[in-house]
Amino acid sequence: MSNKQRFAKFYVNTWTDPKVVSLDFFEERFFIHSWSNLWSIRRISGIYEIDRGTLISICGFNDQRFAALKKYELETKDKLISFEVVNKIIDSFNSEHKALLEYHTPEHIMYVKNYFKFQYRTIGNPTVATAMILNDYQESKDKAPQFWAEFGKKNEFDLLSLARKIDNLIESKKSKQPEKEPIKKLDNELKELSHLQARYIDFLQNLSVS
């Protein structure tokens, strides 16, 4: 992973978003980590696989940290078990904060609901964005089909916009003059774009995006 890929945009309006403000301290930390970790920034869809042990690690949820809360004279157990805390946070999101994210426990799949809406706009190259989302889909479509069904409905406008950009790229390549660019190079680029287009059309049909 390059240094550039290690950066994730942080939207300062997160701190005033009513849905985020309604979270407790641990839920808020869990949510922010869900879209700013090294697993999420490689998944443009916001749908990715991550187990609870890893979640505990990246969120900094450990018994030593929880024990340190005693200095604030908060009412905590003598010892908080990290897995119990994460399980409760996951249950809370799945039942009360589904608008932000859901976690499919059997297959360890995270779905950050608005991640694609923001990340899609930061990627200037439509072929890169298309390839990324197709890779995400291939990795988790069988593990969390319910997430992908919701993803299609939620992002229909942007998904169709991406399809039009690929169409325009293909038409642009077809209209280029041979003397401006070698024919063999153009042919290879068109083949790759056409293959990507076909895969993407199949993806949209599977999500029932028209």
NUKEVEX-54711 format. One record per residue: x, y, z of N, C-alpha, C, O in turn; residue in one letter. Coordinates in pm, whole numbers, padded with zeros to 5 digits, always signed. Each point is the difference from the previous one (the first is absolute). Last residue first. Layout:
REM residues N
XYZXYZXYZXYZA/...
//
This chain:
REM residues 210
-03133-00002-01230-00040+00020-00140+00044+00137-00051-00025+00034-00115S/+00133-00443+00505+00012+00144-00023-00026+00025-00147+00068-00055-00086V/-00041-00371+00360-00129+00053-00047+00003+00152-00011-00098+00068+00032S/+00464-00385+00067-00052+00085+00109-00135+00061-00032-00057+00076+00079L/+00279-00348-00397-00010-00083+00120-00055+00078+00119-00066-00056+00088N/+00159+00286-00489-00117-00087-00018-00019-00089+00123-00113-00023+00043Q/+00496+00293-00062-00119+00083+00018-00128-00083-00011-00096+00021+00073L/+00507-00239-00165-00007+00039+00142-00127+00081+00027-00071-00027+00097F/+00177-00074-00541-00046-00120+00069-00017+00026+00149-00096-00047+00062D/+00286+00386-00316-00142-00014-00037-00060-00122+00070-00113+00005+00049I/+00573+00060-00005-00074+00098+00079-00150-00007-00030-00083+00012+00090Y/+00387-00282-00335-00006-00044+00140-00086+00094+00083-00075-00044+00087R/+00156+00168-00530-00085-00119+00003-00015-00052+00143-00110-00038+00042A/+00409+00398-00119-00138+00042-00019-00096-00119+00013-00104+00010+00065Q/+00566-00092-00064-00042+00063+00125-00147+00041-00006-00075-00018+00096L/+00266-00145-00488-00009-00109+00098-00048+00054+00135-00084-00061+00065H/+00173+00371-00401-00120-00076-00034-00021-00115+00097-00114-00031+00038S/+00508+00288+00000-00117+00077+00041-00130-00075-00026-00093+00004+00081L/+00496-00199-00229-00003+00004+00146-00123+00074+00051-00066-00044+00094E/+00145+00040-00558-00033-00135+00047-00013-00003+00152-00093-00060+00054K/+00240+00458-00255-00143-00022-00025-00044-00139+00047-00110-00015+00054L/+00568+00125-00034-00075+00080+00097-00150-00022-00015-00073-00009+00099E/+00358-00194-00414+00015-00062+00132-00080+00073+00107-00063-00061+00085N/+00078+00247-00520-00075-00125+00000+00007-00069+00136-00101-00051+00050D/+00362+00436-00119-00143+00033+00008-00085-00126+00008-00094-00009+00079L/+00553-00044-00150-00023+00048+00136-00148+00032+00020-00059-00033+00102K/+00198-00087-00534+00008-00115+00090-00029+00041+00144-00070-00072+00072K/+00098+00411-00407-00122-00080-00011+00001-00117+00099-00101-00029+00063I/+00367+00497+00035+00016-00126-00075-00126-00086+00003-00064-00013+00104P/+00031+00546-00075+00032-00107+00094+00010-00131-00078-00084-00027-00085E/+00019+00432-00144+00023+00061+00131+00042-00105+00103+00070+00032+00097K/-00196-00144-00546+00131+00063+00001+00033+00064+00135+00117+00023+00032E/-00546-00234-00111+00112-00096+00007+00137+00065+00008+00089-00049+00069P/-00539+00292+00120+00065-00021-00129+00120-00094+00015+00078+00015+00094Q/-00535-00009+00221+00137+00050-00013+00058-00035-00137-00024-00107-00055K/-00416-00025+00244+00004+00116-00089+00141+00056-00020+00018+00092-00079S/-00127-00463+00371-00036-00039-00136+00017+00116-00099+00027-00020-00118K/+00035+00090+00586+00110-00080-00056-00028-00036-00146+00091+00001-00083K/-00429+00220+00321+00113+00090-00020+00119-00073-00063+00067+00052-00089S/-00445-00297+00220-00030+00080-00119+00114+00094-00033+00032+00023-00116E/+00002-00270+00514+00008-00090-00117-00024+00077-00129+00071-00019-00098I/-00128+00247+00503+00142-00031-00021+00018-00086-00124+00091+00022-00081L/-00527+00071+00229+00061+00118-00064+00149-00024-00029+00052+00045-00102N/-00290-00376+00341-00051+00009-00138+00068+00114-00074+00042-00016-00115D/+00043-00019+00572+00070-00107-00073-00043+00000-00146+00084-00016-00089I/-00307+00309+00372+00139+00044-00017+00083-00105-00075+00085+00034-00082K/-00530-00134+00205+00004+00096-00110+00142+00050-00027+00038+00023-00115R/-00113-00306+00485-00019-00075-00125+00007+00093-00120+00058-00035-00103A/-00052+00226+00531+00128-00066-00028-00008-00079-00131+00096-00003-00077L/-00488+00194+00242+00090+00105-00047+00135-00057-00038+00061+00041-00099S/-00372-00321+00304-00036+00022-00140+00087+00110-00061+00035-00006-00118L/+00020-00078+00574+00039-00121-00074-00031+00014-00148+00080-00041-00084L/-00218+00380+00385+00145+00003-00022+00047-00121-00080+00092+00011-00080D/-00554+00008+00198+00036+00116-00084+00149-00001-00033+00037+00015-00117F/-00210-00348+00420-00039-00019-00140+00046+00114-00090+00054-00024-00108E/+00001-00115+00603+00096+00073-00084-00033-00008-00149+00089+00013-00084N/-00356-00222+00439+00046+00123+00063+00084+00086-00095-00003+00122+00009K/-00155-00560-00132-00112+00094+00012+00048+00137+00049-00047+00103-00047K/+00366-00451+00023-00049+00033-00133-00111+00103+00004-00001+00095-00078G/+00170-00272+00486+00098+00088-00064-00050+00045-00137+00013+00117-00035F/-00255-00445+00270-00023+00135+00054+00093+00101-00066-00040+00113-00031E/+00106-00557-00082-00133+00039-00047-00033+00141+00047-00052+00081-00077A/+00447-00278+00234+00013+00044-00138-00135+00040-00060-00006+00090-00083W/+00018-00269+00519+00068+00129-00001+00009+00054-00143-00022+00119-00023F/-00150-00550+00091-00095+00100+00046+00062+00140+00001-00069+00099-00026Q/+00328-00492-00076-00081+00049-00113-00100+00107+00041-00037+00085-00081P/+00479-00310+00281-00097+00097+00053-00085+00057-00114+00007+00120-00027A/+00307-00477-00046+00004+00002+00146-00104+00094+00060-00051-00024+00109K/+00139-00029-00582-00062-00122+00051-00008-00003+00152-00078-00075+00058D/+00283+00445-00286-00138-00013-00050-00071-00123+00055-00120+00003+00024K/+00595+00184+00039-00099-00015+00107-00144-00023-00046-00090-00004+00084S/+00503+00047-00369+00050-00052+00127-00111-00029+00101+00014-00092+00081E/-00095+00294-00513+00044-00138-00017+00039-00062+00134-00024-00119+00023Q/-00087+00578-00036-00118-00084-00021+00039-00147-00010-00065-00087+00058Y/+00407+00412-00035-00073-00008+00128-00115-00099-00010-00021-00084+00087D/+00249+00183-00482+00081-00086+00088-00068-00017+00136-00003-00110+00056N/-00188+00409-00359-00020-00137-00048+00079-00099+00085-00046-00111+00027L/+00102+00570+00052-00131-00044+00048-00030-00143-00046-00066-00075+00072I/+00471+00278-00216-00002-00015+00144-00134-00056+00050-00003-00092+00082M/+00056+00204-00540+00074-00122+00034-00003-00025+00150-00012-00115+00043A/-00180+00515-00198-00078-00115-00045+00069-00131+00040-00064-00091+00052T/+00290+00499+00029-00115-00013+00088-00082-00124-00034-00045-00072+00090A/+00400+00179-00375+00051-00043+00131-00115-00022+00097-00005-00101+00070V/-00095+00281-00488+00037-00141-00015+00055-00056+00131-00024-00116+00033T/-00090+00582-00066-00116-00089+00009+00033-00148-00015-00069-00085+00056P/+00361+00507+00145+00004-00092-00113-00116-00100+00011-00002-00082+00091N/+00084+00415+00249-00021+00068-00126-00009-00092-00120-00062+00035-00101G/-00053-00056+00643+00077-00076-00099-00029+00057-00139-00111-00016-00052I/-00110+00164+00452+00142+00035+00016+00088-00071-00103+00119+00030-00010T/-00600-00094+00061+00027+00133-00054+00147+00040+00012+00042+00097-00063R/-00208-00507+00246-00015-00004-00145+00041+00133-00063+00060+00004-00107Y/-00090-00058+00585+00124-00047-00061-00005+00001-00152+00101+00028-00066Q/-00491+00094+00328+00110+00095+00016+00126-00044-00074+00066+00082-00065F/-00450-00359+00055-00045+00132-00046+00113+00103+00008+00013+00085-00088K/+00043-00528+00265+00013+00009-00146-00033+00140-00050+00067+00052-00089F/-00131-00152+00552+00141+00005-00038+00017+00020-00151+00080+00083-00043Y/-00481-00128+00354+00022+00114-00089+00143+00010-00053+00038+00102-00058N/-00189-00481+00350-00106+00032-00095+00031+00114-00098-00034-00013-00118K/+00326-00384+00341-00010+00141+00037-00088+00067-00105+00041+00013-00116V/+00045-00537+00276-00058+00084-00105-00016+00141+00055-00090+00025+00081Y/+00369-00537+00022-00038+00135+00039-00063+00071-00119+00044-00016-00114M/+00038-00529+00265-00004+00101-00106-00053+00132+00056-00108+00005+00059I/+00182-00498+00111+00092+00109+00037+00007+00109-00107+00108+00044-00037H/-00397-00453+00074+00105+00007-00103+00099+00113+00025+00090+00022-00081E/-00453-00112+00393+00041-00133-00048+00115+00002-00100+00085-00089+00001P/-00279+00514+00175+00088-00079+00086+00041-00135-00057+00118-00035+00008T/-00249+00517-00215-00055-00135-00016+00093-00097+00072+00103-00041-00054H/-00219+00590+00101+00105-00102+00001-00067-00137-00003-00083-00033+00084Y/-00022+00600-00210-00044-00131+00050+00118-00095-00007+00093+00017-00078E/-00196+00567+00080+00069-00123-00041-00069-00122+00057-00077+00008+00096L/-00124+00446-00123+00144+00025-00008+00077-00122-00047+00077+00008-00096L/-00548-00012+00172+00021+00102-00104+00148+00029-00019+00041+00049-00106A/-00214-00340+00451+00021-00064-00131+00024+00101-00111+00055-00035-00104K/-00102+00027+00625+00071+00096-00084+00029-00056-00138+00110+00019-00054H/-00346-00263+00414-00038+00140+00021+00062+00099-00098-00054+00108-00020E/+00119-00603+00020-00139+00019+00042-00043+00146+00003-00117+00031-00025S/+00562-00183-00100-00092-00082-00079-00146+00022+00036-00089-00024-00081N/+00438+00242+00328-00008+00051-00137-00103-00077-00081-00079+00059-00074F/+00160-00212+00510-00059+00133+00004-00015+00058-00140-00104+00056-00033S/+00329-00465+00091-00144-00017+00022-00072+00134-00003-00110+00012-00053D/+00579-00003+00038-00055-00054-00125-00151-00016+00011-00073+00038-00091I/+00299+00082+00480+00002+00111-00096-00061-00044-00132-00082+00072-00059I/+00142-00399+00386-00109+00091+00038-00008+00119-00095-00109+00045-00035K/+00463-00350-00020-00127-00064-00033-00118+00090+00032-00097+00006-00076N/+00526+00136+00205-00018+00010-00146-00132-00065-00042-00070+00052-00086V/+00188-00091+00541-00026+00139-00036-00027+00015-00149-00097+00064-00039V/+00226-00484+00200-00135+00032+00046-00037+00142-00038-00113+00026-00043E/+00551-00175-00042-00096-00060-00093-00143+00032+00040-00085+00021-00086F/+00440+00123+00374-00006+00072-00127-00103-00056-00097-00074+00075-00064S/+00046-00075+00603+00051-00090-00101-00023+00061-00139-00112+00034-00036I/+00179+00186+00546-00088-00008-00116+00066-00089-00105+00116+00020-00035L/-00089+00060+00596+00071-00041-00120-00100-00014-00114-00096-00076+00010K/-00041+00266+00391+00140-00012+00039+00085-00041-00119+00115+00041-00013D/-00550+00226-00107+00030-00126+00067+00146-00001+00041+00081+00078-00051K/-00317+00394+00019+00039-00108-00089+00022-00127+00081+00018+00005+00122T/-00169+00535-00083-00050-00128+00049+00032-00108-00102-00073-00019-00097E/+00374+00469+00184-00116-00047-00072-00042-00136+00056+00080-00073+00057L/+00295+00397+00052-00103-00042+00095-00130-00036-00070-00110+00027+00049E/+00553+00085-00231-00106+00097-00017-00120-00029+00090-00103+00067-00006Y/+00478-00354-00011+00051+00128+00051-00102+00112-00017+00009+00104+00065K/-00079-00550-00234-00031+00016+00142+00047+00135+00055-00057+00052+00095K/+00142-00234-00539-00115+00089+00014-00036+00025+00147-00072+00094+00032L/+00411-00404-00187+00048+00137+00021-00115+00099+00016+00020+00111+00050A/-00094-00569-00163+00033+00014+00142+00043+00143+00032-00023+00050+00110A/-00052-00168-00557-00126+00012+00073+00025+00018+00150-00071+00074+00067F/+00441-00149-00345-00058+00132-00024-00130+00018+00077-00026+00107+00056R/+00234-00526-00039+00084+00099+00067-00058+00140-00017-00001+00080+00094Q/-00198-00452-00317-00033+00006+00142+00082+00105+00075-00048+00060+00096D/-00062+00019-00613+00065-00106+00075-00023+00022+00149-00034+00109+00044N/-00058+00112-00561-00083-00051+00110+00075-00114+00069+00003-00112-00051F/+00115+00392-00349+00066+00022+00128-00083-00043+00118+00018+00049+00112G/-00091-00080-00606-00075+00100+00078+00066+00031+00133-00039+00094+00069C/+00217-00426-00362+00010+00130-00066-00076+00109+00075+00036+00117-00009I/-00041-00570+00182+00135+00052-00011+00004+00141-00057+00062+00089+00058S/-00470-00330-00034+00046+00032+00136+00136+00068-00007+00025+00098+00071I/-00195-00269-00470-00074+00120+00042+00045+00046+00138+00019+00119+00023L/+00144-00526-00187+00065+00112-00065-00067+00131+00039+00067+00101+00021T/-00262-00494+00134+00131+00015+00062+00076+00118-00059+00065+00075+00073G/-00481-00206-00259-00013+00079+00122+00133+00017+00073+00022+00101+00067R/-00029-00158-00607-00048-00076+00115+00003+00085+00126+00064+00106+00004D/-00141+00002-00548+00090+00030+00111-00053-00071+00124-00118+00014+00033I/+00013+00105-00603+00008-00104+00102+00101+00038+00107+00113+00039-00031E/-00436+00294-00294+00126-00072+00006+00000-00098+00117-00078+00013+00094Y/-00185+00424-00370-00033-00137+00039+00129-00082-00002+00062-00018-00105I/-00096+00472-00045-00029+00003+00143-00038-00137+00054-00033-00013+00118G/+00178+00157-00577-00143-00022+00028-00034+00021+00146-00116+00025+00033S/+00568-00006-00218-00078+00118-00033-00147-00013+00038-00068+00100+00023I/+00529-00314+00164-00130-00050-00044-00093+00116-00023-00060+00052+00094R/+00503-00024+00091+00024-00077-00123-00131-00053-00058+00001-00071-00100R/+00022+00312+00512+00041+00092-00105+00037-00071-00129+00022+00065-00103I/-00156-00307+00508-00109+00075-00063+00047+00084-00118-00070+00011-00100S/+00381-00254+00371-00086-00093-00074-00104+00078-00079-00026-00030-00116W/+00328+00249+00412+00072-00047-00118-00079-00101-00083+00035-00027-00115L/-00301+00402+00408+00106-00097+00028+00061-00052-00131-00049+00030-00108N/-00339+00280+00204+00131+00064-00011+00114-00096+00035+00107+00044+00041S/-00600-00117-00015+00025+00051-00135+00136+00069-00015+00025+00066-00101W/-00171-00278+00512-00055-00089-00102+00025+00050-00141+00006-00080-00094S/+00105+00322+00504+00101-00098-00043-00051-00086-00115+00079-00049-00080H/-00379+00351+00273+00105+00074-00070+00110-00095-00048+00052+00016-00110I/-00400-00204+00372-00049+00047-00129+00109+00070-00079+00020-00030-00118F/+00070-00108+00563-00016-00117-00087-00039+00045-00140+00054-00050-00099F/-00041+00376+00433+00136-00044-00034-00005-00117-00098+00077-00005-00096R/-00487+00150+00268+00058+00103-00086+00140-00040-00046+00033+00012-00118E/-00251-00280+00437-00062-00016-00132+00061+00099-00099+00028-00035-00115E/+00099+00069+00563+00059-00119-00060-00056-00024-00140+00072-00042-00090F/-00245+00409+00347+00143+00016-00026+00059-00119-00075+00074+00018-00096F/-00589+00046+00015+00078+00018+00122+00149+00001-00038+00034-00016-00117D/-00431+00192-00220+00078-00115+00044+00066+00027+00134+00027+00115+00035L/-00286+00206-00296-00083-00088+00083+00075-00122+00052-00051-00073+00085S/+00242+00392-00390-00013+00060+00133-00079-00091+00093+00020+00002+00122V/+00014-00114-00578+00124-00028+00072-00007+00053+00142+00048-00064+00094V/-00407+00145-00384+00009-00146+00017+00125-00038+00078-00001-00097+00075K/-00075+00556-00195-00089-00047+00107+00009-00151+00025-00013-00045+00114P/+00416+00356-00293-00104-00084-00060-00088-00056+00111+00050-00068+00090D/+00356+00332-00034-00131+00062+00024-00114-00078-00065-00116+00041+00011T/+00582-00175-00041-00016+00034+00142-00136+00062+00031-00043-00001+00115W/+00183-00107-00564-00027-00121+00077-00032+00034+00145-00087-00061+00061T/+00239+00372-00394-00142+00001+00035-00042-00126+00076-00110-00008+00055N/+00548+00069-00245-00016+00060+00133-00146+00009+00043-00030+00012+00119V/+00286-00375-00433-00096+00108-00017-00034+00058+00137-00057-00068+00086Y/+00492-00207-00315-00085+00010+00119-00090+00121-00016+00048+00112-00019F/+00258-00474-00316-00055+00132+00028-00089-00005+00125-00076-00094+00022K/+00508-00221-00109-00144-00003-00020-00054+00138+00036+00041+00058+00100A/+00467-00319-00231-00078+00114+00047-00148-00020-00031-00037-00043-00109F/+00400-00252-00023-00015-00008+00144-00083+00114+00056-00030+00002+00119R/+00171-00064-00583-00115-00082+00035-00024-00009+00150-00103-00050+00044Q/+00484+00279-00224-00122+00070-00038-00123-00077+00045-00098+00060+00044K/+00529-00250+00004-00029+00098+00103-00130+00073-00029-00075+00033+00092N/+00107-00521-00292+00080+00121-00008-00039+00095+00113-00103-00017+00066S/+00086-00538-00081-00084+00119+00000+00088+00124+00000+00093+00010+00081M/
//
